[in-house]
Amino acid sequence: MTHSPSTPPRFTALADSLPATVPFVGPETQERARGRTFAARLGANENLFGPSPQAITAMAATAQDVWMYGDPENYDLRAALALHHGVTPDHIVVGEGIDGLLGYLVRLLVARGDAVVTSDGAYPTFNFHVAGFGGSLHKVPFRGDHEDPEALIGKAAEVSAKLIYLANPDNPMGSHHPATTLTAMIDALPDGTLLVLDEAYVELAPEGTAPALTPDDPRVIRMRTFSKGYGMAGARVGYAIGAAPLIAAFNKVRNHFGVGRIAQAGALAALADTAHLAWVRAQVAASRAVLAQIAAANGLVALPSATNFVTMDCGADGVFARRVLAALIARDIFVRMPFVAPQDRCIRVGAGGAAAMAAFAAALPQALAQARG
C-alpha cells in the first residue's frame, strides 16, 4: 500500500515569518549543556529569599485537592487583591504571570500593522507578543540608564501607537522613575494610546515609586506579579489593575484555567503575610549593598537599583561584558546582561543570601582577569 507524501503543517503567513527564537535561555538549559549545575543562580531575577512560609503551607495543604481545576474566576484572590489595593474585583484580572497577561492584552488591542512603542533593550517578552500578533514595534533609546518617558510619548504621538510599554522599576537596568514622572506621563498620553505600566518590581522599590491608583482611568493598565517580591516565580501568578471595561475584555481571550488551584492558594496566603514581604525587602536591600561593595572592590560601578538585582557597569563595551559573563558562567555563576548597547556594557546580578554573595565575590575577580586577558 502506498501513501502520498504527508502535508506539512499549514502555518499562517505571520507564523511563517517569525524567527524561531526564545527571549531567554534558561539556567536549566545551560546546565544541561554544561553537564553540571550552577553554584549560584543569580541571573533570572528570581527572589532567592523565597516565598512566605504561610504560602508554602497553603500550597502543600492544597496539593491534595489538585485533582480539581482551579477556580476559573480566581474569585478569592481577586477579592483579596481588590481589598489590598482599595479597588473592586471588576478592576482586576489574574493570569499566568505578567507574561501571560501581556499576551492577552496584545491579542485584544493589536492587529496586524498596529503601532506599539517600547524602549530599545526593554523587557523582550512583550516584543515577542507584539510580533506574534503582527504589530509594528517602534523603539526609542534609553536616556542614560533610564527609560525615557518623553521619548516614548513623542514616538507614540508620531506613529499613533495603540500601546506604550514601560517598566517601572526597569528591567534590565534596575532604574526607576518617581510617581510624579509617571503621573505626568499618563497626563501626556496621546488620545487612544494605552500605557502598559509593568510594576513587577514595585514591592522592592522606594516609597513614592508607584503613582496613585486610579483604576477607572482608561489610559493605563498596571501589571503586578507574585514572582518578585513575593518569591513565587515558579507558580506563575500575575494580575493587572485597570478600568473595568478593559479588564472585562480579558475574559474573551484568557485561559480561564491558566492559574492552578495550588498557585491561587499560595498567592492568597503570600498576600496576607505582610511581615514576610517586609523581611524580603530588608534582605534585598542588604544584598544590594553587598553587591555594590563587591562591584567597587573590583573596579566596577553598581548602578542604583530599585529591584532585586544590581546592574554593574563593567567599564568598557558589550564585547568585554560578554567576556566577563562567559567567565562567570564558566565558574558556575549564572548571571545575565542587557542585550542592547550601550546598556550591554553591564552585567546584571541578582540579590541573594550570604552563600550566593560569597560565591559571586570569589568568582568575579577571576572572571575579570580572564576577560582582560
QUILIN-V209493 format. One record per helix or strand of 3 or more residues. SS is the DSSP state (H for helix, E for strand). FROM is the first residue (numbers start at 1). LEN is the number of residues. If there is no record, write none. Layout:
ss;from;len
SS;FROM;LEN
SS;FROM;LEN
This chain:
ss;from;len
H;13;5
H;27;8
H;53;13
H;75;11
H;89;3
E;92;4
H;97;13
E;115;5
H;124;9
E;136;5
H;149;11
E;163;5
H;179;9
E;194;5
H;202;3
E;220;6
H;233;3
E;238;4
H;244;9
H;261;12
H;274;24
E;309;5
H;318;13
H;343;3
E;346;5
H;354;19
